[in-house]
């Protein structure tokens, strides 16, 4: 009779351990599933790639039409390329200096706007308004033949 009691206690502990492990795994999967979209939202998208690494980065001039802007990754950092005229192009870090949101090009006002806290920047990266404490880092940009080249300033 004592052997049956011992077997019953052991199987009860095994069942309890299995249920505890199952509950833990379920919570871990649920928390991971909830955090994944939040993290993807906060990190910038890898929407456009040009050449990787090196000091000079280029994209096709056709990718940025006159009067528009394009978000690219230069040295693995979000960078916004703005093309005002056929041969006039600007490249700035797209990361707002306030809290790190990604700035957007506002074509009507010809300025960069941070969607998070309304910081505004001109084409040179200077702060025009809002809570941003310092200007956006600028890069040298030029249109050469059928490419837009970006280099460290």
Buried (B, 14 or more C-beta within 10 A) or exposed (E): EEEEEEEEEEEEEEEEEEEEEEEEEEEEEEEEEEEEEEEEEEEBEEEBEBEEEEEEBBBEBEBBEEEEBBBBBBBEEBBBBBBBEEEEBBBBBBBBBBEEBBBBBEEEEEBBBBEBEEBBBBBEBBBBEBBBEEBBBBBEBBBEEEBBBBBEE
